[in-house]
Amino acid sequence: MKDILKLLKEGNKPSLLAAIVNTVIALLKAIAFFFTGNVAMFAEMMHSFGDAANQFFVFIGSALSKKAPTPKFPNGFGRVVNLVCLGAVIVVGIMSYEAVKGGLHHILNPVESSGFLINLSVLGISIILEFSVLYKAGKEVLHEAGIQKGGLAPITSSFVHLNRAKPPTKLVFMEDFVATIGGLLAFIAVLLAHFFDLLIAEGIASVLIGLMMFYVVGKVFLENARGAIGETDEEMLHHIALLVAEDPDVKDLQKVEVIKEGEFLHVEIVAEVDASLTVAYVDDIRDRLMDLVLNQKSVQDVVISFDEDDGIKTWRKANPPRTDQQVTAKLPE
């Protein structure tokens, strides 16, 4: 039990906060829908329930992914977070379908809803809460990207650095961005239906919200499918190869692999050294390089091996290895 609690403490905090806030928001929207029958509110309710369930499972997955490797699972549990995210998007996909379906039905059979002030009040509170979670998720995106900015930067700059964020943080940011925009669409739809008698506006808002949710489903699914399989982190491969190549005892690099599993990186390096060096000296080189690479962000383990220098340069600083195919061409095993 203590081990489980310890793991949960290391879970992704933005996803836990988002799960709690979205649960509160979903309950408020459910109450509002019960009294008003507003179809845009129904779409928002489904969206919030989907987000809450999604983000809660992502929090659990991010915590379990930090479990230490065991003899049975020597590579660790880093990919658990990708698998959980893949499962979580199924929930969002179902909610997306229901939102689009409900919206189309309302467009074809528009019905006036009641509770104008209730709808606006609940949507207004929801937008504020969703935006606050979005802002905190944006700050976490910048933090994970190694950038410290205040003001509106967590909203405006996060999109540029989103690919450098951890999978759970990225998922929370994308979902709450869509949720905030969806809340604004629903708010506008309620105003149009009430003041201009455009009853189909609520249905259109519901369809748009559902389609935005489908976009999140597609993007998150593809990214986490790659993570579950294990993909090369191109940026870190270049960075680590450059660091190792600058070591005075490393003559060349035969192989550099940086595989991303969930939030962690697995590194494998084959370096060439002078054939006249003693085993003890080469062992000191390995220790030095191990410390260097393990101190890089998100690196969980490193395998370093050596071969004698063949006098043929296969790695160039000006043209470093970048992808799996390029590594095969530039860094032969």
C-alpha positions as CSV (number, residue, x, y, z in Angstrom):
1,M,0.0,0.0,0.0
2,K,2.9,2.4,0.8
3,D,4.4,1.7,-2.5
4,I,1.2,2.5,-4.3
5,L,0.8,5.8,-2.4
6,K,4.4,6.7,-3.1
7,L,3.8,6.1,-6.9
8,L,0.6,8.2,-6.8
9,K,2.6,11.1,-5.3
10,E,4.8,11.0,-8.4
11,G,1.8,11.0,-10.8
12,N,1.3,13.9,-13.2
13,K,-0.2,16.7,-11.1
14,P,-1.9,18.7,-14.0
15,S,-3.9,15.6,-14.9
16,L,-5.1,15.0,-11.3
17,L,-6.1,18.7,-11.0
18,A,-7.9,18.6,-14.3
19,A,-9.7,15.4,-13.3
20,I,-11.0,17.0,-10.1
21,V,-12.0,20.3,-11.8
22,N,-13.7,18.5,-14.7
23,T,-15.7,16.3,-12.3
24,V,-17.0,19.4,-10.6
25,I,-17.8,21.1,-13.9
26,A,-19.5,17.9,-15.3
27,L,-21.8,17.7,-12.3
28,L,-22.7,21.4,-12.6
29,K,-23.5,20.9,-16.3
30,A,-25.5,17.7,-15.6
31,I,-27.7,19.6,-13.2
32,A,-28.1,22.5,-15.7
33,F,-29.0,20.0,-18.5
34,F,-31.5,18.2,-16.2
35,F,-33.4,21.5,-15.6
36,T,-33.1,23.1,-19.0
37,G,-32.7,20.4,-21.6
38,N,-30.2,22.5,-23.5
39,V,-28.5,20.3,-26.1
40,A,-25.3,22.4,-26.1
41,M,-25.2,21.9,-22.4
42,F,-25.6,18.2,-23.0
43,A,-22.5,18.2,-25.3
44,E,-20.5,20.1,-22.7
45,M,-21.7,17.7,-20.0
46,M,-20.5,14.7,-22.0
47,H,-17.3,16.5,-22.8
48,S,-16.5,17.2,-19.2
49,F,-17.4,13.7,-18.0
50,G,-15.2,12.3,-20.7
51,D,-12.3,14.6,-19.8
52,A,-12.6,13.9,-16.1
53,A,-12.5,10.1,-16.6
54,N,-9.7,10.5,-19.2
55,Q,-7.5,12.6,-17.0
56,F,-8.0,10.5,-13.9
57,F,-6.9,7.4,-15.8
58,V,-4.0,9.3,-17.2
59,F,-2.9,10.4,-13.7
60,I,-3.0,6.7,-12.6
61,G,-1.0,5.7,-15.7
62,S,1.6,8.4,-15.2
63,A,2.1,7.2,-11.7
64,L,2.4,3.5,-12.6
65,S,4.9,4.3,-15.4
66,K,7.4,5.5,-12.7
67,K,7.5,2.0,-11.1
68,A,11.1,0.7,-11.0
69,P,12.1,-2.1,-13.4
70,T,11.8,-5.6,-12.1
71,P,13.5,-8.9,-13.1
72,K,10.3,-9.8,-15.0
73,F,10.0,-6.3,-16.7
74,P,13.7,-5.2,-17.0
75,N,12.8,-2.3,-19.3
76,G,10.6,-0.7,-16.7
77,F,7.0,0.5,-17.1
78,G,7.5,3.7,-19.0
79,R,5.1,2.7,-21.8
80,V,2.2,2.2,-19.4
81,V,1.3,5.9,-19.7
82,N,1.1,5.6,-23.5
83,L,-1.2,2.5,-23.1
84,V,-3.4,4.3,-20.6
85,C,-3.7,7.3,-22.9
86,L,-4.7,5.0,-25.7
87,G,-7.4,3.6,-23.6
88,A,-8.5,7.0,-22.3
89,V,-9.1,8.4,-25.8
90,I,-11.6,5.6,-26.5
91,V,-13.7,7.2,-23.7
92,V,-13.4,10.7,-25.3
93,G,-14.2,9.1,-28.7
94,I,-17.5,7.8,-27.4
95,M,-18.4,11.1,-25.8
96,S,-17.5,12.9,-29.1
97,Y,-19.9,10.6,-31.0
98,E,-22.7,11.3,-28.5
99,A,-22.1,15.1,-28.7
100,V,-22.2,15.1,-32.6
101,K,-25.2,12.8,-32.6
102,G,-27.2,14.9,-30.2
103,G,-26.2,18.1,-32.1
104,L,-27.4,16.7,-35.4
105,H,-30.7,15.6,-33.9
106,H,-31.2,19.1,-32.5
107,I,-30.4,20.8,-35.9
108,L,-33.0,18.6,-37.6
109,N,-35.5,18.9,-34.8
110,P,-34.8,22.2,-33.0
111,V,-36.5,22.5,-29.6
112,E,-36.4,25.6,-27.4
113,S,-34.7,25.1,-24.1
114,S,-35.4,26.8,-20.8
115,G,-33.3,28.1,-18.0
116,F,-31.4,30.9,-19.8
117,L,-29.7,32.3,-16.7
118,I,-28.9,28.8,-15.4
119,N,-27.2,27.9,-18.6
120,L,-25.2,31.1,-18.8
121,S,-24.2,30.9,-15.2
122,V,-23.0,27.3,-15.3
123,L,-21.2,27.9,-18.7
124,G,-19.5,31.0,-17.3
125,I,-18.3,29.2,-14.2
126,S,-17.1,26.3,-16.3
127,I,-15.2,28.5,-18.8
128,I,-13.3,30.2,-15.9
129,L,-12.5,26.9,-14.2
130,E,-11.4,25.3,-17.5
131,F,-9.2,28.3,-18.4
132,S,-7.5,28.1,-15.0
133,V,-6.7,24.4,-15.6
134,L,-5.5,25.2,-19.1
135,Y,-3.2,28.0,-17.7
136,K,-1.7,25.6,-15.2
137,A,-1.2,22.9,-17.8
138,G,0.4,25.5,-20.0
139,K,2.8,26.4,-17.2
140,E,3.7,22.8,-16.9
141,V,4.3,22.5,-20.6
142,L,6.8,25.3,-20.5
143,H,8.4,23.9,-17.3
144,E,8.9,20.5,-19.0
145,A,10.3,22.3,-22.0
146,G,12.8,24.1,-19.7
147,I,11.3,27.6,-20.3
148,Q,10.3,29.9,-17.5
149,K,7.8,32.6,-18.6
150,G,4.8,34.3,-16.9
151,G,1.9,36.4,-18.0
152,L,0.0,34.9,-21.0
153,A,3.0,32.8,-22.1
154,P,1.5,29.5,-20.7
155,I,-1.3,30.0,-23.2
156,T,0.4,31.6,-26.1
157,S,3.8,29.9,-26.1
158,S,2.7,26.4,-25.0
159,F,1.6,25.5,-28.5
160,V,5.1,26.0,-29.9
161,H,6.7,23.8,-27.2
162,L,3.9,21.2,-26.9
163,N,5.9,18.4,-28.5
164,R,8.5,18.7,-25.8
165,A,5.9,18.1,-23.0
166,K,5.3,14.7,-21.4
167,P,2.3,12.7,-22.8
168,P,0.0,13.3,-19.8
169,T,0.7,17.1,-19.7
170,K,0.2,17.3,-23.4
171,L,-3.1,15.5,-23.2
172,V,-4.4,17.7,-20.4
173,F,-3.4,20.9,-22.2
174,M,-5.1,19.8,-25.5
175,E,-8.3,18.6,-23.8
176,D,-8.7,21.7,-21.7
177,F,-8.0,24.0,-24.6
178,V,-10.8,22.3,-26.5
179,A,-13.0,22.4,-23.4
180,T,-12.5,26.1,-23.0
181,I,-13.2,26.8,-26.7
182,G,-16.2,24.5,-26.4
183,G,-17.6,26.3,-23.4
184,L,-17.3,29.6,-25.3
185,L,-19.1,28.1,-28.3
186,A,-21.9,26.8,-26.0
187,F,-22.2,30.2,-24.3
188,I,-22.5,32.0,-27.6
189,A,-25.1,29.4,-28.8
190,V,-27.3,30.0,-25.8
191,L,-27.2,33.7,-26.4
192,L,-28.1,33.3,-30.1
193,A,-30.9,30.9,-29.3
194,H,-32.4,33.2,-26.6
195,F,-32.1,36.6,-28.2
196,F,-32.3,35.8,-32.0
197,D,-34.4,32.6,-31.8
198,L,-31.7,30.7,-33.6
199,L,-32.5,27.4,-32.0
200,I,-30.2,25.4,-34.3
201,A,-27.2,27.4,-32.9
202,E,-27.2,25.0,-29.9
203,G,-27.1,22.0,-32.2
204,I,-24.3,23.5,-34.3
205,A,-22.3,24.2,-31.2
206,S,-22.8,20.6,-30.0
207,V,-21.5,19.3,-33.4
208,L,-18.5,21.6,-33.4
209,I,-17.6,20.6,-29.8
210,G,-17.9,16.9,-30.8
211,L,-15.7,17.4,-33.8
212,M,-13.0,19.2,-31.8
213,M,-13.1,16.3,-29.4
214,F,-12.6,13.9,-32.3
215,Y,-9.5,15.9,-33.3
216,V,-8.0,15.5,-29.8
217,V,-8.8,11.7,-30.0
218,G,-7.0,11.4,-33.3
219,K,-3.9,13.4,-32.3
220,V,-3.5,11.8,-28.9
221,F,-4.1,8.3,-30.4
222,L,-1.4,8.7,-33.0
223,E,1.2,10.2,-30.6
224,N,0.7,7.6,-27.9
225,A,0.6,4.7,-30.5
226,R,4.1,5.8,-31.5
227,G,5.1,6.0,-27.8
228,A,3.7,2.5,-27.1
229,I,5.7,1.0,-30.0
230,G,8.8,3.0,-29.0
231,E,10.0,5.9,-31.2
232,T,13.3,7.7,-31.6
233,D,13.6,11.1,-29.8
234,E,15.3,12.9,-32.6
235,E,16.2,16.0,-30.7
236,M,17.7,14.1,-27.7
237,L,19.6,11.8,-30.1
238,H,21.3,14.7,-31.7
239,H,22.0,16.3,-28.3
240,I,23.4,13.2,-26.7
241,A,25.5,12.2,-29.7
242,L,27.0,15.7,-29.7
243,L,27.9,15.5,-26.0
244,V,29.5,12.0,-26.3
245,A,31.4,12.9,-29.5
246,E,33.0,15.9,-27.7
247,D,34.7,13.6,-25.1
248,P,38.4,13.7,-25.8
249,D,38.8,9.9,-25.6
250,V,35.9,9.2,-28.1
251,K,37.3,9.0,-31.6
252,D,34.0,8.2,-33.4
253,L,30.5,7.0,-32.9
254,Q,29.3,3.7,-34.5
255,K,25.8,3.8,-33.0
256,V,23.5,6.1,-31.1
257,E,19.9,5.2,-30.2
258,V,17.5,7.2,-28.0
259,I,14.2,5.4,-27.7
260,K,11.3,7.2,-26.0
261,E,9.1,5.1,-23.7
262,G,6.3,7.1,-22.1
263,E,8.1,9.9,-20.2
264,F,11.5,8.2,-20.2
265,L,14.4,7.7,-22.6
266,H,16.5,4.6,-23.1
267,V,19.9,5.3,-24.6
268,E,22.4,2.9,-26.4
269,I,25.8,4.1,-27.6
270,V,28.6,2.3,-29.4
271,A,31.7,4.5,-29.4
272,E,35.2,4.0,-30.9
273,V,38.3,4.6,-28.8
274,D,42.0,4.2,-29.3
275,A,43.0,0.5,-29.4
276,S,46.0,1.0,-27.2
277,L,43.9,2.1,-24.1
278,T,43.8,-0.3,-21.2
279,V,40.6,-2.0,-20.0
280,A,40.8,0.0,-16.7
281,Y,41.1,3.3,-18.6
282,V,38.2,2.4,-21.0
283,D,36.1,1.5,-17.9
284,D,36.8,5.0,-16.6
285,I,35.6,6.5,-19.9
286,R,32.4,4.5,-19.6
287,D,31.7,5.7,-16.1
288,R,32.3,9.3,-17.2
289,L,30.0,9.0,-20.2
290,M,27.3,7.2,-18.1
291,D,27.2,10.0,-15.6
292,L,27.1,12.6,-18.4
293,V,24.2,10.9,-20.3
294,L,22.2,9.9,-17.2
295,N,22.2,13.6,-16.1
296,Q,20.3,14.5,-19.3
297,K,16.6,15.2,-19.0
298,S,14.3,12.1,-18.9
299,V,17.1,9.6,-19.5
300,Q,16.3,6.5,-17.4
301,D,19.1,4.0,-18.5
302,V,22.1,3.9,-20.7
303,V,24.0,1.1,-22.4
304,I,27.5,2.0,-23.6
305,S,29.9,-0.3,-25.4
306,F,33.2,0.3,-27.1
307,D,35.1,-0.8,-30.3
308,E,38.6,0.0,-31.5
309,D,39.0,3.1,-33.7
310,D,39.0,2.0,-37.4
311,G,40.2,5.3,-38.7
312,I,37.0,5.9,-40.7
313,K,34.9,8.9,-39.6
314,T,31.2,7.9,-39.6
315,W,29.8,10.8,-37.5
316,R,30.1,14.5,-38.3
317,K,29.2,17.3,-35.9
318,A,28.0,19.4,-38.9
319,N,25.7,16.6,-40.0
320,P,24.6,14.7,-36.9
321,P,22.3,11.6,-36.9
322,R,18.6,12.4,-36.7
323,T,16.2,9.5,-37.3
324,D,16.3,5.8,-37.2
325,Q,16.9,5.5,-41.0
326,Q,19.5,8.3,-40.9
327,V,21.3,6.6,-38.0
328,T,21.5,3.4,-40.0
329,A,23.1,5.3,-42.9
330,K,25.4,7.5,-40.9
331,L,26.2,5.3,-37.9
332,P,26.7,1.8,-39.1
333,E,26.6,-0.9,-36.4
